[in-house]
Amino acid sequence: MFNEKLTYIVDRIEENLVVCENKQGDIINIASEKINGKPKDGDVLVEEENLFYIDDELTKKRRREIEFLMKGMWE
C-alpha cells in the first residue's frame, strides 16, 4: 500500500522553533535541530523517522500554485 508522506508548511520561525501547519490545519512546533537545512516561511517540510527535511520540489510546486491563484487578483 502507498504510504503518503507527512508534510507540513512552515508558517513562521520563532527562536529555536519552526511553527508549521499540517494538511488538517493543525499547528505544530518543530525544534529547529530536527530539521535538515534552514527552512523559510512557506517551505514544505517532510517528516521521515522523526526528522524533517525541506522538499524543494513540493515547495516550488506550492509556490507556483499560489502564484497562479493570485494571478490577476490586483489587475
KOLDRENMAR-94200 format. One record per residue: residue number from 0; x, y, z of N, C-alpha, C in turn. Coordinates in Angstrom, 2 decimals, padded with zeros to 5 digits. Each point is the difference from the previous one (the first is absolute). Layout:
REM KOLDRENMAR-94200
<pt pos="NUM" n_east="X" n_north="Y" n_up="Z" ca_east="X" ca_north="Y" ca_up="Z" c_east="X" c_north="Y" c_up="Z"/>
...
This chain:
REM KOLDRENMAR-94200
<pt pos="0" n_east="000.84" n_north="-001.19" n_up="000.00" ca_east="-000.84" ca_north="001.19" ca_up="000.00" c_east="000.88" c_north="001.24" c_up="000.00"/>
<pt pos="1" n_east="-000.40" n_north="001.02" n_up="-000.76" ca_east="000.75" ca_north="001.26" ca_up="-000.09" c_east="-000.05" c_north="000.73" c_up="001.34"/>
<pt pos="2" n_east="001.16" n_north="000.43" n_up="000.47" ca_east="000.09" ca_north="000.72" ca_up="001.26" c_east="000.25" c_north="001.47" c_up="-000.29"/>
<pt pos="3" n_east="-001.01" n_north="000.84" n_up="000.20" ca_east="000.11" ca_north="001.42" ca_up="-000.29" c_east="000.95" c_north="000.68" c_up="000.99"/>
<pt pos="4" n_east="000.82" n_north="000.91" n_up="-000.53" ca_east="000.94" ca_north="000.74" ca_up="000.85" c_east="-000.77" c_north="000.94" c_up="000.92"/>
<pt pos="5" n_east="000.50" n_north="000.13" n_up="001.22" ca_east="-000.55" ca_north="001.00" ca_up="000.91" c_east="000.67" c_north="001.33" c_up="-000.34"/>
<pt pos="6" n_east="-000.81" n_north="000.99" n_up="-000.39" ca_east="000.55" ca_north="001.30" ca_up="-000.39" c_east="-000.55" c_north="001.10" c_up="000.88"/>
<pt pos="7" n_east="000.80" n_north="001.04" n_up="000.12" ca_east="-000.34" ca_north="001.17" ca_up="000.81" c_east="000.45" c_north="001.25" c_up="-000.75"/>
<pt pos="8" n_east="-000.75" n_north="001.08" n_up="000.16" ca_east="000.36" ca_north="001.28" ca_up="-000.60" c_east="000.54" c_north="000.90" c_up="001.12"/>
<pt pos="9" n_east="001.18" n_north="000.59" n_up="-000.25" ca_east="000.58" ca_north="000.90" ca_up="001.00" c_east="-000.81" c_north="001.29" c_up="000.01"/>
<pt pos="10" n_east="-000.56" n_north="000.33" n_up="001.17" ca_east="-000.76" ca_north="001.23" ca_up="000.18" c_east="000.93" c_north="001.13" c_up="000.42"/>
<pt pos="11" n_east="000.84" n_north="-000.31" n_up="000.98" ca_east="000.94" ca_north="001.01" ca_up="000.51" c_east="001.07" c_north="-000.68" c_up="000.83"/>
<pt pos="12" n_east="001.05" n_north="000.77" n_up="000.29" ca_east="001.10" ca_north="-000.51" ca_up="000.82" c_east="000.10" c_north="000.89" c_up="001.23"/>
<pt pos="13" n_east="-000.02" n_north="-000.63" n_up="001.16" ca_east="000.09" ca_north="000.71" ca_up="001.28" c_east="001.15" c_north="-000.59" c_up="000.81"/>
<pt pos="14" n_east="001.08" n_north="000.75" n_up="000.10" ca_east="001.21" ca_north="-000.43" ca_up="000.72" c_east="000.43" c_north="-001.38" c_up="-000.48"/>
<pt pos="15" n_east="-000.08" n_north="-001.03" n_up="000.83" ca_east="000.45" ca_north="-001.34" ca_up="-000.38" c_east="-001.16" c_north="-000.92" c_up="-000.42"/>
<pt pos="16" n_east="-001.16" n_north="000.59" n_up="-000.25" ca_east="-001.16" ca_north="-000.78" ca_up="-000.43" c_east="-000.44" c_north="000.43" c_up="-001.39"/>
<pt pos="17" n_east="-000.41" n_north="-001.00" n_up="-000.77" ca_east="-000.59" ca_north="000.26" ca_up="-001.31" c_east="-001.47" c_north="-000.35" c_up="000.13"/>
<pt pos="18" n_east="-000.86" n_north="001.01" n_up="-000.15" ca_east="-001.44" ca_north="-000.17" ca_up="000.14" c_east="-000.56" c_north="-000.40" c_up="-001.36"/>
<pt pos="19" n_east="-000.66" n_north="-001.17" n_up="-000.04" ca_east="-000.49" ca_north="-000.56" ca_up="-001.27" c_east="-001.47" c_north="-000.34" c_up="000.09"/>
<pt pos="20" n_east="-000.59" n_north="-000.19" n_up="-001.19" ca_east="-001.39" ca_north="-000.43" ca_up="-000.09" c_east="-000.06" c_north="-001.26" c_up="-000.85"/>
<pt pos="21" n_east="-000.78" n_north="-000.98" n_up="000.45" ca_east="-000.16" ca_north="-001.22" ca_up="-000.79" c_east="-001.22" c_north="000.12" c_up="-000.91"/>
<pt pos="22" n_east="-000.29" n_north="-001.04" n_up="-000.77" ca_east="-001.11" ca_north="000.03" ca_up="-000.97" c_east="-001.36" c_north="000.17" c_up="000.66"/>
<pt pos="23" n_east="-000.12" n_north="-000.42" n_up="001.26" ca_east="-001.27" ca_north="000.13" ca_up="000.72" c_east="-000.16" c_north="001.38" c_up="000.65"/>
<pt pos="24" n_east="001.03" n_north="000.85" n_up="-000.11" ca_east="-000.07" ca_north="001.33" ca_up="000.57" c_east="000.51" c_north="000.08" c_up="001.43"/>
<pt pos="25" n_east="000.54" n_north="-001.12" n_up="000.51" ca_east="000.55" ca_north="000.00" ca_up="001.36" c_east="001.36" c_north="000.69" c_up="000.00"/>
<pt pos="26" n_east="000.25" n_north="000.77" n_up="001.04" ca_east="001.28" ca_north="000.68" ca_up="000.17" c_east="000.90" c_north="-000.85" c_up="000.88"/>
<pt pos="27" n_east="001.24" n_north="-000.20" n_up="-000.46" ca_east="000.97" ca_north="-000.72" ca_up="000.82" c_east="001.30" c_north="000.79" c_up="000.07"/>
<pt pos="28" n_east="000.70" n_north="-000.16" n_up="001.09" ca_east="001.31" ca_north="000.63" ca_up="000.17" c_east="001.07" c_north="-001.07" c_up="-000.16"/>
<pt pos="29" n_east="000.97" n_north="000.27" n_up="-000.86" ca_east="001.09" ca_north="-000.93" ca_up="-000.23" c_east="001.30" c_north="000.66" c_up="000.43"/>
<pt pos="30" n_east="000.77" n_north="-000.70" n_up="000.83" ca_east="001.30" ca_north="000.51" ca_up="000.42" c_east="000.90" c_north="000.12" c_up="-001.24"/>
<pt pos="31" n_east="000.65" n_north="001.15" n_up="-000.15" ca_east="000.79" ca_north="000.25" ca_up="-001.21" c_east="001.12" c_north="-001.02" c_up="-000.18"/>
<pt pos="32" n_east="000.50" n_north="-000.59" n_up="001.08" ca_east="001.07" ca_north="-000.99" ca_up="-000.14" c_east="-000.48" c_north="-001.32" c_up="-000.61"/>
<pt pos="33" n_east="-001.32" n_north="-000.18" n_up="-000.10" ca_east="-000.55" ca_north="-001.21" ca_up="-000.63" c_east="-000.19" c_north="000.18" c_up="-001.51"/>
<pt pos="34" n_east="000.35" n_north="001.19" n_up="-000.51" ca_east="-000.21" ca_north="000.30" ca_up="-001.41" c_east="001.35" c_north="000.06" c_up="-000.72"/>
<pt pos="35" n_east="000.08" n_north="-000.75" n_up="-001.10" ca_east="001.20" ca_north="000.02" ca_up="-000.81" c_east="-000.09" c_north="001.21" c_up="-000.93"/>
<pt pos="36" n_east="000.85" n_north="000.99" n_up="000.21" ca_east="-000.02" ca_north="001.21" ca_up="-000.81" c_east="-000.56" c_north="001.18" c_up="000.77"/>
<pt pos="37" n_east="-000.09" n_north="001.12" n_up="-000.69" ca_east="-000.52" ca_north="001.24" ca_up="000.59" c_east="-001.33" c_north="000.34" c_up="-000.65"/>
<pt pos="38" n_east="-001.10" n_north="-000.33" n_up="000.65" ca_east="-001.31" ca_north="000.26" ca_up="-000.60" c_east="-000.36" c_north="001.48" c_up="-000.01"/>
<pt pos="39" n_east="-000.84" n_north="000.35" n_up="-000.98" ca_east="-000.54" ca_north="001.36" ca_up="-000.11" c_east="-001.52" c_north="-000.10" c_up="000.02"/>
<pt pos="40" n_east="-000.65" n_north="001.12" n_up="000.29" ca_east="-001.45" ca_north="000.04" ca_up="-000.03" c_east="-000.51" c_north="-000.52" c_up="-001.34"/>
<pt pos="41" n_east="-000.98" n_north="-000.90" n_up="000.04" ca_east="-000.59" ca_north="-000.54" ca_up="-001.22" c_east="000.64" c_north="-001.28" c_up="-000.50"/>
<pt pos="42" n_east="001.15" n_north="-000.39" n_up="000.55" ca_east="000.65" ca_north="-001.24" ca_up="-000.43" c_east="-000.85" c_north="-001.20" c_up="000.39"/>
<pt pos="43" n_east="000.10" n_north="-001.07" n_up="-000.79" ca_east="-000.67" ca_north="-001.26" ca_up="000.31" c_east="001.02" c_north="-000.92" c_up="000.67"/>
<pt pos="44" n_east="-000.34" n_north="-000.46" n_up="001.20" ca_east="000.85" ca_north="-000.95" ca_up="000.71" c_east="-000.62" c_north="-001.39" c_up="-000.09"/>
<pt pos="45" n_east="000.86" n_north="-001.00" n_up="-000.11" ca_east="-000.43" ca_north="-001.40" ca_up="-000.03" c_east="000.60" c_north="-000.68" c_up="001.22"/>
<pt pos="46" n_east="-000.82" n_north="-000.80" n_up="000.69" ca_east="000.46" ca_north="-000.72" ca_up="001.19" c_east="000.35" c_north="-001.44" c_up="-000.38"/>
<pt pos="47" n_east="001.19" n_north="-000.39" n_up="000.43" ca_east="000.45" ca_north="-001.39" ca_up="-000.18" c_east="000.75" c_north="-000.41" c_up="001.25"/>
<pt pos="48" n_east="-000.48" n_north="-001.03" n_up="000.67" ca_east="000.66" ca_north="-000.54" ca_up="001.18" c_east="000.27" c_north="001.07" c_up="001.06"/>
<pt pos="49" n_east="-001.02" n_north="000.82" n_up="000.27" ca_east="000.04" ca_north="001.04" ca_up="001.03" c_east="001.00" c_north="001.12" c_up="-000.30"/>
<pt pos="50" n_east="000.46" n_north="000.10" n_up="-001.24" ca_east="000.83" ca_north="001.11" ca_up="-000.45" c_east="-000.70" c_north="000.63" c_up="-001.20"/>
<pt pos="51" n_east="000.39" n_north="001.22" n_up="-000.33" ca_east="-000.68" ca_north="000.75" ca_up="-001.04" c_east="001.02" c_north="000.52" c_up="-001.01"/>
<pt pos="52" n_east="-000.41" n_north="000.08" n_up="-001.26" ca_east="000.84" ca_north="000.62" ca_up="-001.01" c_east="-000.88" c_north="000.86" c_up="-000.91"/>
<pt pos="53" n_east="000.63" n_north="000.99" n_up="-000.62" ca_east="-000.70" ca_north="000.90" ca_up="-000.91" c_east="-000.11" c_north="-000.70" c_up="-001.34"/>
<pt pos="54" n_east="-001.22" n_north="-000.11" n_up="-000.51" ca_east="-000.22" ca_north="-000.60" ca_up="-001.31" c_east="-000.08" c_north="001.13" c_up="-001.02"/>
<pt pos="55" n_east="001.11" n_north="000.20" n_up="-000.72" ca_east="000.09" ca_north="001.12" ca_up="-000.95" c_east="-001.04" c_north="-000.11" c_up="-001.11"/>
<pt pos="56" n_east="-000.25" n_north="-001.21" n_up="-000.50" ca_east="-000.97" ca_north="-000.17" ca_up="-001.09" c_east="-001.42" c_north="000.33" c_up="000.46"/>
<pt pos="57" n_east="-000.41" n_north="-000.51" n_up="001.17" ca_east="-001.34" ca_north="000.32" ca_up="000.50" c_east="-000.13" c_north="001.48" c_up="000.32"/>
<pt pos="58" n_east="001.08" n_north="000.62" n_up="000.51" ca_east="-000.02" ca_north="001.43" ca_up="000.30" c_east="-000.19" c_north="000.80" c_up="-001.28"/>
<pt pos="59" n_east="000.75" n_north="-000.33" n_up="-001.05" ca_east="-000.13" ca_north="000.71" ca_up="-001.28" c_east="-001.40" c_north="-000.18" c_up="-000.58"/>
<pt pos="60" n_east="-000.53" n_north="-001.23" n_up="000.07" ca_east="-001.34" ca_north="-000.27" ca_up="-000.52" c_east="-001.04" c_north="000.82" c_up="000.74"/>
<pt pos="61" n_east="000.11" n_north="000.06" n_up="001.31" ca_east="-000.95" ca_north="000.77" ca_up="000.82" c_east="000.06" c_north="001.48" c_up="-000.34"/>
<pt pos="62" n_east="001.21" n_north="000.54" n_up="-000.16" ca_east="000.15" ca_north="001.42" ca_up="-000.33" c_east="-000.57" c_north="000.31" c_up="-001.37"/>
<pt pos="63" n_east="000.18" n_north="-000.91" n_up="-000.98" ca_east="-000.58" ca_north="000.20" ca_up="-001.33" c_east="-001.52" c_north="000.00" c_up="000.07"/>
<pt pos="64" n_east="-000.58" n_north="-000.91" n_up="000.80" ca_east="-001.45" ca_north="-000.05" ca_up="000.14" c_east="-000.54" c_north="001.29" c_up="000.62"/>
<pt pos="65" n_east="000.70" n_north="000.53" n_up="000.99" ca_east="-000.43" ca_north="001.25" ca_up="000.64" c_east="000.10" c_north="001.15" c_up="-000.99"/>
<pt pos="66" n_east="001.10" n_north="000.07" n_up="-000.75" ca_east="000.15" ca_north="001.06" ca_up="-001.01" c_east="-001.12" c_north="-000.07" c_up="-001.03"/>
<pt pos="67" n_east="-000.36" n_north="-001.21" n_up="-000.43" ca_east="-001.08" ca_north="-000.17" ca_up="-000.97" c_east="-001.32" c_north="000.50" c_up="000.57"/>
<pt pos="68" n_east="-000.29" n_north="-000.34" n_up="001.26" ca_east="-001.26" ca_north="000.43" ca_up="000.62" c_east="-000.05" c_north="001.51" c_up="000.19"/>
<pt pos="69" n_east="001.15" n_north="000.61" n_up="000.22" ca_east="000.04" ca_north="001.44" ca_up="000.25" c_east="000.09" c_north="000.82" c_up="-001.29"/>
<pt pos="70" n_east="000.31" n_north="-000.68" n_up="-001.10" ca_east="000.17" ca_north="000.69" ca_up="-001.28" c_east="-001.27" c_north="000.77" c_up="-000.36"/>
<pt pos="71" n_east="000.16" n_north="001.25" n_up="-000.26" ca_east="-001.13" ca_north="000.82" ca_up="-000.39" c_east="-000.84" c_north="000.54" c_up="001.14"/>
<pt pos="72" n_east="000.33" n_north="-000.35" n_up="001.23" ca_east="-000.81" ca_north="000.48" ca_up="001.13" c_east="000.01" c_north="001.52" c_up="000.14"/>
<pt pos="73" n_east="001.13" n_north="000.61" n_up="-000.30" ca_east="000.13" ca_north="001.45" ca_up="000.21" c_east="000.08" c_north="000.76" c_up="-001.30"/>
<pt pos="74" n_east="-000.39" n_north="-000.62" n_up="-001.08" ca_east="000.05" ca_north="000.71" ca_up="-001.29" c_east="-001.32" c_north="000.66" c_up="-000.30"/>
